[in-house]
């Protein structure tokens, strides 16, 4: 490799200039140029940068050796010769050391094919230009003197030469270490050449202090080192012939520290390959393995193998590795989970082998790793499908043999929880009469939780089951804490208190399209079932709905058969007594009719007596109180006037109560005649009357057009007048008062309503508002007798309908009523 030619005294006869020219040209120039050419060809084929560096170093040696031999005989050529040798030695040693560092670090940097020619020309051209500039600078005196005749080497020369020696010794150490690891003969000869080069330069370093003989020993070491370089090439050629490979492949193999074919296969393999120490520290890993885990090799080396394995599978790997190291097994294979970068879990199948030294000491482990996540998922899906089919078959068998709804629902619930991999579960059934949901089976949830949702189920759209029922489709809540379904704070607290973090509700819909219930699974962590799981839940839900319908139908048939049998027996027993009962019934009807007519006449007489007997004194009290206040009010003190005003007000209120009672009694005695009534028109008339009574009020009214119903016209107007009058009265203290009348259909029934945004009332007292004379705290501050809503109830019940109210304090009230018919208009 690079060497520096020491300078000798020009007066020595055994150091003629022509001898230096010949020896340098033969030993230095010839060998170096040959190595530079071989390195250039190998770099062009493999793209390995270390080959380019070695070729550039050898080019610097060869060019400087020949050039130094030529200028040695020039006037003042000693200094020029020494300067060229020393500077070229430093450049060659530096390039050689970089190549050795790449080899020691296990790196194999490559250049892309389209850049190889340009890089080769650049490196070799740069070396040539450097030598040319070096010679030009030395000739022009630009560079400092490296040698002084009679005085010897300068300090600058010793520093440059010492640095070159250190660099060559470093390269020698690296190549020798690579030989001890790989046992390649080329590396041994190449390391010897570098060692001889460093020894020869050491002789030049000591020549001035010890004597010129040391300089000649150094020169001979340099020439011998060049011969070692040549022997290294010959050994590489012999290896290529014996193995059947090309010379360039053998050279790349030696200088890259590994078999190029194996390294290529290692890097391009589609299956992961990794090597670790016995303690689990990564030594090497191919691109397939790094792509599999998401980590780079430095990250893997910092992470370590144990931290890459899923915690649930880690101990098993540790145990198997320990047994393999202890010699219980030569290798092992298993399937376990790895944690990718980012925390994702993947399934892998790996085969692990232990590599030992020649004395049997465990050195490292090698593993082949294949990603089997997709296969595992397919196996899991198949297992889940098989489990679902088995459970469905078991349910069918249970249904045939037992036919008990409670036991069937319990088994369905267990199957659903297993299929959905849930923590809790409930099955709610729809009440055919009310349409409300009620819990029929549950698992893992406390009783207070069940009681709460049973109560909440009376309202529509509560929780995921209620929303799923209203929408007639599945509802999934991945996180109850961030769901619009559980917007009610109390419901959210109930779920979190029970440990529910996620829930899905699947409707139980039979093949006929009938919604019979709701199947819900609950999770104690944020979760969303995958599509395959939801598909299996659909199969379970459909079969469950069909079984529920069958069980209900069978139960209804059994009850009907029992009732028919009982009815037949009763009919036989009652047949003989039917005539007697009819006779007794006719007699009782006649007697009760007479009594009823007498009671009605007595009631009517009583009502008129009350109206006349109480009305006259009350009017007198009111009239005379007004006269006294008008004539003598100024003579009375404030307290007396207040007492008299209260007497007049009480008499007036009593009069209104009497009129209300009389009206209520007339309603119950009046014969009803149904006909088709335009309720929109009646409401419009009533609103106009109310506006005329208080023209200064600003009330927004909204009346649905084209609202018809089957009612008695007079009674319908009486009921609507009371409802609208209440709405008008209880919105009197609202700035933006609003009253609305409309209707909607529920099934085959029409429901009418009057809605306001007035004071409202507490629903805890809703059972009192239709009782006569009942005044709630929220409405007691307004004028009234407490008869109006009782009259409305009597009117609606006479039609066979029903009336009810919904309200909230401060948010107004809504009163609903129906016709009492089986069809809507």
C-alpha positions in Angstrom: 0.0 0.0 0.0 1.1 3.6 0.5 4.7 4.0 1.7 7.1 6.9 2.0 10.5 6.7 0.5 13.1 7.9 2.9 15.8 10.2 1.7 19.5 9.4 1.8 22.5 11.6 1.6 23.2 12.5 -2.0 26.8 11.7 -1.5 26.2 8.0 -0.8 27.4 5.9 -3.7 25.0 3.1 -3.0 22.0 5.4 -3.5 22.2 6.4 -7.2 19.1 8.1 -8.7 18.7 5.5 -11.5 18.3 2.7 -8.9 15.4 4.5 -7.1 13.7 5.0 -10.5 14.0 1.3 -11.4 12.9 -0.1 -8.0 10.0 2.4 -7.6 8.7 1.7 -11.1 8.9 -2.1 -10.7 7.8 -2.6 -7.1 5.7 0.5 -6.4 4.3 1.7 -9.6 3.6 -1.7 -11.3 1.9 -3.3 -8.3 0.0 -0.2 -7.2 -1.3 0.5 -10.7 -2.4 -3.2 -11.0 -4.3 -3.0 -7.7 -5.8 0.4 -8.7 -7.1 -1.1 -12.0 -8.5 -4.2 -10.3 -10.2 -2.1 -7.6 -11.7 0.2 -10.2 -13.2 -2.8 -12.1 -14.5 -4.4 -8.9 -16.1 -1.1 -7.8 -17.8 -0.7 -11.2 -19.3 -4.1 -10.9 -20.3 -4.2 -7.2 -20.7 -0.5 -6.4 -18.9 -1.0 -3.0 -17.4 2.3 -1.9 -14.6 0.6 0.1 -13.2 -0.8 -3.2 -13.2 2.7 -4.7 -11.3 4.0 -1.7 -8.7 1.3 -1.9 -8.2 1.8 -5.6 -7.8 5.6 -5.1 -5.2 4.9 -2.4 -3.2 2.5 -4.6 -3.3 5.1 -7.5 -1.8 7.7 -5.2 1.0 5.3 -4.2 1.8 4.2 -7.7 1.7 7.7 -9.2 3.8 9.3 -6.4 6.4 6.4 -6.5 7.1 6.7 -10.2 7.1 10.5 -10.0 9.5 10.4 -7.1 11.9 8.1 -8.9 11.9 10.5 -11.9 12.6 13.7 -9.9 15.2 12.1 -7.7 18.0 12.9 -10.1 17.0 16.5 -10.7 18.8 19.4 -9.1 17.5 19.8 -5.5 15.5 16.6 -6.3 16.0 15.2 -2.8 13.5 17.7 -1.2 11.1 17.3 -4.1 11.3 13.5 -3.8 10.7 13.5 0.0 7.7 15.9 -0.2 5.9 13.9 -2.9 6.4 10.6 -1.0 5.3 12.0 2.4 2.2 13.8 1.2 1.1 10.9 -1.0 1.7 8.5 1.9 -0.7 10.6 4.1 -3.4 10.7 1.4 -3.1 6.9 0.8 -3.1 6.1 4.6 -6.2 8.2 5.1 -8.1 6.5 2.2 -6.9 3.1 3.5 -8.1 3.9 7.0 -11.6 4.9 5.8 -11.9 1.7 3.9 -10.8 -0.3 7.0 -13.3 1.6 9.2 -16.1 0.6 6.8 -15.0 -3.0 7.0 -14.7 -2.9 10.8 -18.2 -1.3 11.2 -19.8 -4.0 9.1 -21.1 -1.4 6.7 -21.6 -2.1 3.0 -22.4 1.3 1.4 -23.1 1.1 -2.3 -23.6 3.7 -5.0 -26.4 3.4 -7.6 -25.2 2.1 -11.0 -25.9 5.4 -12.8 -23.4 7.2 -10.6 -20.6 4.7 -10.5 -18.8 5.9 -13.6 -18.9 9.5 -12.4 -17.7 8.7 -8.9 -14.9 6.5 -10.3 -13.7 9.3 -12.6 -14.0 11.8 -9.8 -12.0 9.9 -7.2 -9.2 8.8 -9.6 -9.1 12.2 -11.2 -8.9 13.9 -7.8 -6.0 11.7 -6.9 -4.2 12.5 -10.1 -4.8 16.2 -9.7 -3.6 16.0 -6.1 -0.3 14.4 -7.2 0.1 17.0 -10.0 -0.6 19.9 -7.6 1.7 18.4 -5.1 4.6 18.2 -7.5 3.9 21.7 -8.9 3.8 23.1 -5.3 7.0 21.5 -4.4 8.8 22.7 -7.5 7.5 26.3 -7.0 8.4 26.3 -3.3 4.8 26.7 -2.2 5.0 23.7 0.2 7.3 24.0 3.2 10.6 22.1 3.1 10.4 18.4 4.1 14.2 17.8 3.8 17.3 20.0 4.2 20.6 18.9 2.7 23.1 18.3 5.5 20.4 18.8 8.2 17.9 16.0 7.3 14.2 15.8 7.8 12.2 18.8 9.0 9.5 18.7 11.8 6.7 19.1 9.2 7.9 15.9 7.4 8.0 14.0 10.7 4.4 15.0 11.6 3.1 14.0 8.1 5.0 10.8 8.1 4.0 9.9 11.7 0.3 10.4 10.8 0.6 8.2 7.8 2.3 5.5 10.0 -0.6 5.6 12.5 -3.3 5.3 9.7 -1.5 2.3 8.2 -1.2 0.6 11.6 -5.0 1.1 12.1 -5.7 -0.4 8.7 -3.3 -3.3 9.5 -5.1 -4.0 12.8 -8.6 -4.0 11.2 -7.7 -6.3 8.3 -5.9 -8.7 10.7 -9.0 -8.8 12.9 -11.2 -9.5 9.9 -8.9 -12.4 9.0 -9.1 -13.9 12.5 -12.9 -13.7 12.2 -13.4 -14.9 8.6 -10.1 -16.9 8.0 -9.8 -15.5 4.5 -6.2 -15.9 3.1 -6.5 -12.7 1.1 -7.1 -10.7 4.3 -4.0 -12.2 5.9 -1.7 -11.2 3.0 -3.3 -7.8 2.7 -2.8 -7.2 6.5 0.8 -8.3 6.1 1.3 -5.8 3.3 -0.1 -3.0 5.4 2.1 -4.0 8.4 5.3 -4.0 6.2 4.3 -0.6 4.8 3.9 0.8 8.3 7.3 -0.8 9.3 9.0 0.7 6.2 7.7 4.2 7.0 8.9 3.7 10.6 12.4 3.2 9.2 12.2 6.4 7.3 10.9 8.2 10.4 14.1 7.0 12.3 16.6 7.3 9.5 18.1 10.7 10.4 18.6 9.7 14.0 19.9 6.1 13.6 21.6 6.1 10.3 21.0 5.6 6.5 21.1 1.8 7.0 17.7 2.0 8.7 16.4 3.9 5.7 17.4 1.1 3.4 15.8 -1.4 5.7 12.6 0.7 5.5 12.8 0.8 1.8 13.2 -2.9 1.5 10.1 -3.4 3.8 8.1 -1.2 1.5 9.1 -3.2 -1.5 8.3 -6.4 0.3 4.9 -5.0 1.3 4.2 -4.3 -2.3 5.0 -8.0 -3.1 2.6 -9.0 -0.3 -0.1 -7.0 -2.1 0.7 -8.9 -5.2 0.6 -12.2 -3.4 -2.8 -11.2 -2.0 -4.1 -10.8 -5.5 -2.7 -14.2 -6.5 -4.3 -15.9 -3.5 -7.6 -14.3 -4.5 -7.3 -15.5 -8.0 -6.5 -19.1 -6.8 -9.6 -19.0 -4.5 -11.7 -17.9 -7.5 -10.5 -20.8 -9.6 -11.0 -23.4 -6.9 -14.6 -22.2 -6.0 -15.7 -21.5 -9.5 -16.5 -17.9 -8.8 -15.1 -14.8 -10.5 -12.1 -12.9 -9.2 -14.2 -9.8 -8.5 -16.7 -11.8 -6.4 -13.8 -13.3 -4.3 -12.3 -9.8 -3.9 -15.6 -8.3 -2.8 -16.2 -11.2 -0.5 -12.8 -10.7 1.3 -13.0 -6.9 1.5 -16.7 -6.7 2.5 -16.2 -9.1 5.5 -19.0 -11.5 4.4 -20.1 -13.7 1.6 -21.6 -11.3 -1.0 -24.1 -13.9 -2.2 -25.2 -14.7 1.4 -25.5 -11.0 2.2 -27.5 -10.4 -0.9 -29.9 -13.2 -0.1 -30.0 -12.0 3.5 -31.0 -8.5 2.4 -33.5 -9.5 -0.3 -35.2 -12.4 1.6 -39.0 -12.0 2.0 -38.9 -13.7 5.3 -37.4 -12.0 8.4 -34.0 -13.0 9.7 -32.3 -11.8 12.8 -29.3 -12.6 15.0 -29.1 -11.8 18.7 -26.8 -12.5 21.6 -27.7 -15.1 24.1 -28.9 -12.2 26.3 -31.3 -11.0 23.6 -29.4 -8.0 22.1 -29.8 -7.7 18.4 -26.6 -8.2 16.3 -28.1 -8.0 12.8 -31.5 -8.1 11.1 -32.5 -8.1 7.5 -34.8 -5.5 5.8 -37.7 -8.0 5.9 -37.5 -8.2 9.7 -37.2 -4.4 10.2 -40.2 -3.9 7.9 -42.1 -6.6 9.9 -41.5 -4.9 13.3 -41.4 -1.3 12.1 -38.0 -0.7 13.9 -34.7 0.1 12.3 -31.7 -2.0 13.3 -30.3 0.6 15.7 -33.7 0.9 17.3 -33.8 -2.9 17.7 -30.4 -3.0 19.2 -31.5 -0.4 21.7 -34.8 -2.1 22.4 -33.7 -5.8 22.8 -35.5 -9.0 21.9 -37.5 -9.4 25.2 -39.2 -6.0 24.8 -40.2 -6.9 21.3 -42.2 -9.9 22.4 -45.8 -9.5 23.7 -45.8 -9.6 27.5 -48.2 -12.6 27.5 -45.8 -14.6 25.4 -42.5 -13.3 26.8 -42.0 -15.9 29.6 -42.5 -18.8 27.2 -39.8 -17.5 24.9 -37.4 -17.0 27.8 -38.0 -20.6 29.0 -37.4 -22.1 25.6 -34.3 -20.0 25.0 -32.9 -21.1 28.4 -33.5 -24.7 27.6 -31.8 -24.4 24.2 -28.7 -22.7 25.8 -28.6 -25.4 28.5 -28.5 -28.0 25.7 -31.9 -29.5 26.3 -32.8 -28.8 22.6 -30.8 -27.8 19.6 -33.5 -25.4 18.3 -37.2 -24.6 18.7 -40.1 -23.2 16.8 -43.2 -21.5 18.1 -46.0 -19.0 17.3 -46.2 -15.9 19.4 -47.0 -12.2 19.2 -44.6 -9.3 18.6 -45.3 -5.7 19.4 -44.7 -3.5 16.3 -43.4 0.1 16.7 -46.5 2.0 17.8 -47.9 -0.8 20.0 -49.7 -2.9 17.3 -49.7 -6.6 18.1 -48.8 -9.1 15.3 -48.6 -12.9 15.2 -45.3 -14.5 13.9 -44.0 -18.0 13.5 -40.3 -18.2 14.2 -37.6 -20.9 14.1 -34.7 -20.2 16.5 -31.3 -21.9 16.4 -28.2 -21.5 18.7 -24.8 -20.9 17.2 -21.9 -22.1 19.4 -18.1 -21.7 19.2 -15.8 -24.6 18.4 -15.6 -25.3 22.2 -19.4 -25.4 22.5 -19.8 -22.0 24.2 -23.1 -20.3 23.1 -22.3 -17.3 21.0 -25.5 -16.0 19.4 -29.0 -17.1 18.2 -30.3 -16.9 14.7 -34.1 -16.8 14.0 -36.3 -17.0 10.9 -39.5 -15.0 11.5 -42.6 -15.2 9.3 -45.7 -12.9 9.7 -48.7 -15.1 10.2 -51.1 -12.4 11.5 -53.4 -12.8 8.5 -53.5 -16.6 8.9 -54.2 -16.3 12.6 -57.0 -13.9 11.9 -58.5 -16.3 9.3 -58.2 -19.2 11.9 -59.8 -17.0 14.5 -62.7 -16.1 12.2 -63.2 -19.7 11.3 -63.1 -20.8 14.9 -65.6 -18.0 15.8 -67.9 -19.1 12.9 -67.8 -22.7 14.0 -68.5 -21.7 17.6 -71.4 -19.6 16.5 -72.9 -22.5 14.4 -72.4 -24.8 17.4 -74.2 -22.4 19.7 -77.0 -21.9 17.3 -77.4 -25.6 17.0 -77.4 -25.9 20.8 -80.1 -23.2 21.0 -82.3 -25.0 18.5 -82.0 -28.2 20.5 -82.7 -26.4 23.7 -85.7 -24.8 22.2 -87.1 -28.1 20.9 -86.6 -30.0 24.1 -87.5 -27.4 26.7 -89.5 -24.7 25.0 -89.1 -22.4 28.0 -88.5 -18.7 27.2 -86.5 -17.9 30.3 -84.0 -20.8 29.8 -83.7 -20.0 26.1 -83.0 -16.3 26.7 -80.3 -17.2 29.3 -78.6 -19.5 26.8 -78.8 -16.8 24.1 -77.3 -14.2 26.4 -74.3 -16.5 27.2 -73.8 -17.3 23.5 -74.0 -13.6 22.5 -71.5 -12.5 25.2 -69.0 -15.2 24.0 -69.5 -14.3 20.3 -69.0 -10.6 20.9 -66.2 -11.1 23.4 -68.1 -8.8 25.8 -68.0 -8.4 29.5 -71.8 -7.9 30.2 -75.0 -8.4 28.4 -78.8 -7.9 28.5 -81.8 -9.0 26.5 -84.8 -6.7 26.6 -88.3 -7.7 25.2 -90.9 -5.3 23.8 -94.2 -5.2 25.6 -96.8 -5.8 22.8 -99.3 -3.4 24.5 -97.1 -0.5 25.5 -94.1 -0.9 23.2 -91.8 -0.3 26.2 -88.6 -2.3 26.7 -88.2 -4.5 29.8 -85.1 -6.5 30.8 -85.8 -10.2 30.4 -82.3 -11.6 30.9 -79.0 -10.1 32.1 -75.5 -11.2 33.0 -72.7 -9.4 34.9 -74.7 -6.2 35.7 -75.9 -5.2 39.1 -79.6 -5.1 40.0 -79.7 -1.3 40.5 -78.4 -0.9 36.9 -81.2 -3.2 35.6 -83.9 -1.3 37.7 -82.7 2.0 36.3 -82.9 1.0 32.6 -86.2 -0.8 33.2 -87.6 2.5 34.4 -85.8 4.5 31.7 -87.2 2.1 29.1 -90.7 3.5 29.7 -89.6 6.6 27.8 -88.8 6.4 24.1 -85.3 6.8 22.8 -83.5 6.3 26.1 -80.0 4.8 25.9 -78.7 2.7 23.0 -81.6 0.2 23.2 -84.1 3.0 23.0 -82.3 4.7 20.1 -81.9 1.4 18.3 -85.6 0.7 18.8 -86.6 4.1 17.5 -84.3 3.8 14.5 -85.0 0.1 13.9 -81.3 -0.6 13.4 -78.2 -1.5 15.4 -76.5 1.3 17.5 -72.9 1.1 18.5 -71.3 3.3 21.1 -67.5 2.9 21.1 -67.0 5.2 24.2 -69.9 6.1 26.4 -68.0 9.2 27.7 -68.0 10.8 24.2 -71.3 9.6 22.8 -74.3 11.7 21.7 -76.6 8.8 22.6 -75.9 9.1 26.3 -76.4 12.9 26.4 -78.2 12.6 29.8 -75.7 13.1 32.6 -77.5 10.7 34.9 -77.5 7.9 32.3 -73.8 8.4 31.7 -73.0 8.3 35.4 -75.0 5.1 35.7 -73.0 3.4 32.9 -69.7 4.5 34.3 -70.6 3.4 37.8 -71.4 -0.1 36.5 -68.1 -0.2 34.6 -69.6 0.1 31.2 -67.3 1.9 28.7 -68.8 0.7 25.4 -72.1 -0.9 24.2 -73.8 -2.2 21.1 -77.5 -2.9 20.8 -78.9 -5.2 18.0 -82.6 -5.4 17.4 -84.3 -8.8 17.7 -86.3 -8.8 14.5 -88.1 -11.8 13.3 -88.3 -13.0 9.7 -91.7 -11.3 9.4 -90.1 -8.0 10.3 -91.6 -7.8 13.8 -89.4 -6.2 16.5 -89.6 -8.4 19.6 -86.8 -7.0 21.6 -83.2 -5.8 21.9 -79.9 -7.7 22.5 -77.1 -5.6 24.0 -73.5 -6.4 24.8 -71.4 -4.2 27.1 -67.7 -3.8 27.5 -65.5 -2.5 30.3 -63.2 -0.7 27.9 -63.5 1.4 24.7 -64.4 -1.1 22.0 -66.1 -1.5 18.6 -66.9 -5.1 17.4 -65.6 -5.9 13.9 -67.9 -6.7 11.0 -67.5 -10.4 11.2 -68.6 -10.3 14.9 -71.6 -8.1 14.0 -72.5 -10.6 11.3 -72.5 -13.4 13.7 -74.6 -11.4 16.2 -77.1 -10.8 13.4 -77.5 -14.6 12.9 -78.0 -15.1 16.6 -80.5 -12.2 16.9 -82.5 -13.4 13.9 -82.8 -17.0 15.3 -83.5 -15.7 18.8 -86.3 -13.4 17.5 -87.9 -16.4 15.6 -87.7 -18.6 18.7 -89.3 -15.9 20.9 -92.2 -15.5 18.3 -92.6 -19.3 18.2 -92.6 -19.6 22.0 -95.1 -16.8 22.3 -97.3 -18.2 19.6 -97.2 -21.7 21.3 -98.0 -20.2 24.7 -100.9 -18.2 23.2 -102.2 -21.4 21.5 -102.0 -23.3 24.8 -103.8 -20.6 26.7 -106.4 -20.3 24.0 -106.9 -24.1 24.0 -107.3 -24.0 27.8 -109.7 -21.1 27.6 -111.7 -22.9 25.0 -112.0 -26.0 27.1 -112.9 -24.0 30.2 -115.4 -22.0 28.1 -117.0 -25.1 26.8 -117.4 -26.5 30.3 -118.8 -23.2 31.6 -121.2 -23.0 28.6 -122.5 -26.4 29.4 -123.0 -25.5 33.0 -124.5 -22.1 32.3 -126.8 -23.2 29.5 -129.5 -24.4 31.9 -129.3 -21.2 34.0 -129.3 -18.8 31.2 -133.0 -18.3 31.0 -133.3 -17.7 34.7 -130.4 -15.2 34.6 -132.0 -13.4 31.7 -135.3 -13.1 33.6 -133.5 -11.8 36.7 -131.4 -9.5 34.6 -134.4 -7.9 32.9 -136.1 -7.4 36.3 -133.0 -5.8 37.8 -132.5 -3.6 34.7 -136.1 -2.3 35.1 -135.6 -1.6 38.8 -132.2 0.1 38.3 -133.6 2.2 35.4 -136.4 3.5 37.6 -133.9 4.3 40.4 -131.5 5.9 37.9 -134.2 8.1 36.5 -135.2 9.1 40.0 -131.6 9.9 40.9 -131.0 11.9 37.8 -134.2 13.9 38.4 -133.1 14.4 42.0 -129.6 15.5 40.9 -131.0 17.9 38.4 -133.3 19.4 41.0 -130.4 19.6 43.4 -128.2 21.4 40.8 -130.9 23.9 40.0 -131.6 24.4 43.7 -127.9 25.0 44.4 -127.7 27.4 41.5 -130.8 29.4 42.6 -130.5 29.1 46.4 -126.7 29.9 46.5 -126.7 32.2 43.5 -129.0 34.8 44.9 -127.3 35.3 48.3 -123.9 35.4 46.6 -125.0 38.0 44.1 -126.5 40.1 47.0 -123.2 39.8 48.9 -121.2 40.9 45.9 -123.7 43.7 45.0 -124.0 45.2 48.5 -120.2 44.9 49.1 -119.7 46.9 45.9 -122.2 49.6 47.1 -120.6 49.9 50.5 -117.2 50.3 49.0 -118.5 52.9 46.5 -120.6 54.9 49.0 -118.7 54.6 52.3 -115.2 53.5 51.2 -113.7 56.9 52.0 -115.1 56.7 55.6 -113.4 53.3 56.3 -109.9 52.6 57.2 -107.6 50.5 54.8 -108.0 47.4 56.8 -111.8 47.5 56.7 -111.8 48.1 53.0 -109.5 45.2 52.5 -111.8 42.9 54.5 -114.8 44.1 52.5 -113.0 43.6 49.1 -112.0 40.0 50.2 -115.7 39.3 51.0 -116.7 40.5 47.5 -114.0 38.5 45.8 -114.9 35.3 47.7 -118.6 35.8 46.9 -117.7 36.2 43.2 -115.4 33.1 43.2 -118.2 31.1 44.9 -120.5 32.1 42.2 -118.1 30.9 39.5 -117.7 27.6 41.4 -121.5 27.1 41.5 -121.7 27.8 37.7 -118.8 25.4 37.1 -120.6 22.6 39.1 -123.8 23.3 37.2 -121.9 23.1 33.9 -120.1 19.9 34.9 -123.4 18.3 35.9 -125.0 19.3 32.6 -122.1 17.7 30.7 -122.7 14.3 32.3 -126.5 14.5 31.7 -126.2 15.6 28.1 -126.8 13.1 25.3 -123.9 12.9 22.9 -124.1 13.0 19.1 -120.9 12.3 17.2 -120.2 13.8 13.8 -117.2 14.9 11.8 -116.0 18.2 13.3 -113.5 20.7 11.9 -111.4 21.1 15.0 -109.1 23.7 13.3 -112.1 26.0 12.7 -113.3 25.6 16.4 -109.8 26.4 17.7 -109.6 29.5 15.5 -112.9 30.8 16.8 -111.8 30.3 20.4 -108.5 32.0 19.8 -110.3 35.0 18.3 -112.6 35.2 21.4 -109.6 35.1 23.7 -107.8 37.8 21.7 -110.9 40.0 21.8 -111.0 39.7 25.6 -107.4 40.8 26.0 -106.5 42.8 22.8 -103.3 44.2 24.4 -101.6 40.8 24.8 -99.0 39.5 22.2 -99.5 35.8 21.9 -98.1 33.7 19.0 -100.6 31.0 18.0 -100.0 28.1 15.7 -103.1 26.1 14.5 -102.7 23.0 12.3 -104.9 23.3 9.3 -107.3 20.6 8.2 -107.6 18.9 11.6 -110.8 16.9 11.8 -112.2 14.5 14.3 -115.3 12.4 15.3 -116.7 14.4 18.3 -119.9 16.0 19.6 -119.5 19.6 18.3 -120.7 21.4 21.4 -118.7 19.1 23.8 -115.6 19.3 21.6 -115.8 23.2 21.7 -116.3 23.1 25.5 -113.2 20.9 26.0 -111.0 22.9 23.6 -112.2 26.2 25.2 -111.1 25.0 28.6 -107.7 23.8 27.3 -107.0 26.9 25.2 -108.3 29.1 28.1 -105.8 27.5 30.5 -103.0 27.9 28.0 -104.0 31.6 27.5 -104.1 32.1 31.3 -100.9 30.4 32.2 -98.8 32.2 29.5 -100.0 35.6 30.7 -96.7 36.2 32.5 -94.5 35.1 29.6 -93.0 37.8 27.3 -92.9 35.6 24.2 -96.1 33.6 24.8 -96.9 30.8 22.3 -99.9 28.4 22.0 -100.0 25.5 19.5 -102.7 23.1 18.4 -102.1 20.1 16.2 -102.4 16.4 15.9 -100.4 13.3 14.9 -101.1 9.6 14.3 -99.9 6.7 16.4 -100.8 3.4 14.7 -104.6 3.6 13.8 -105.3 6.4 16.4 -105.3 10.2 16.0 -103.9 12.1 19.0 -104.7 15.8 19.4 -102.7 18.3 21.5 -102.7 21.8 22.9 -99.2 23.0 23.8 -98.0 26.2 25.5 -94.8 27.7 26.9 -96.3 28.9 30.2 -95.5 28.2 33.8 -95.9 24.5 33.6 -96.1 22.1 36.6 -94.3 19.3 38.3 -95.2 15.9 36.8 -95.1 14.4 40.3 -98.6 15.9 40.7 -100.0 15.1 37.3 -102.5 12.7 38.9 -104.3 15.7 40.6 -104.7 18.1 37.8 -108.0 16.5 36.4 -109.6 16.4 39.9 -112.3 19.0 40.6 -111.2 22.0 42.7 -107.5 20.8 42.7 -105.1 23.8 42.3 -101.4 23.1 42.1 -98.8 25.4 43.7 -97.5 26.5 40.3 -101.1 27.5 39.1 -102.6 28.7 42.4 -101.4 32.3 41.7 -103.8 32.5 38.7 -107.6 33.0 38.8 -109.7 29.9 38.3 -112.1 27.4 39.9 -110.4 24.1 39.3 -113.3 22.8 37.3 -112.0 23.3 33.7 -109.7 20.3 33.4 -112.2 18.0 35.2 -114.8 19.1 32.6 -112.3 18.3 29.8 -111.8 14.8 31.2 -115.5 14.2 31.5 -116.0 15.3 27.8 -113.2 13.1 26.5 -114.2 10.0 28.5 -117.8 10.4 27.3 -116.3 9.9 23.8 -114.4 6.8 24.9 -111.1 8.5 24.6 -108.4 9.5 27.1 -106.6 12.7 28.1 -103.2 13.2 29.6 -100.6 15.9 30.1 -96.8 16.3 30.0 -95.1 19.3 31.6 -92.0 20.7 33.2 -91.9 23.7 35.6 -91.0 26.9 33.7 -91.1 25.1 30.3 -94.8 25.0 29.6 -97.4 22.1 29.3 -98.8 19.9 26.6 -102.3 18.3 26.9 -103.1 15.3 24.7 -106.5 13.7 24.0 -108.0 11.1 21.6 -111.3 10.4 19.9 -111.9 7.0 21.4 -112.3 5.4 18.0 -110.4 2.6 16.3 -109.6 4.7 13.2 -108.2 8.2 12.5 -109.5 11.0 10.4 
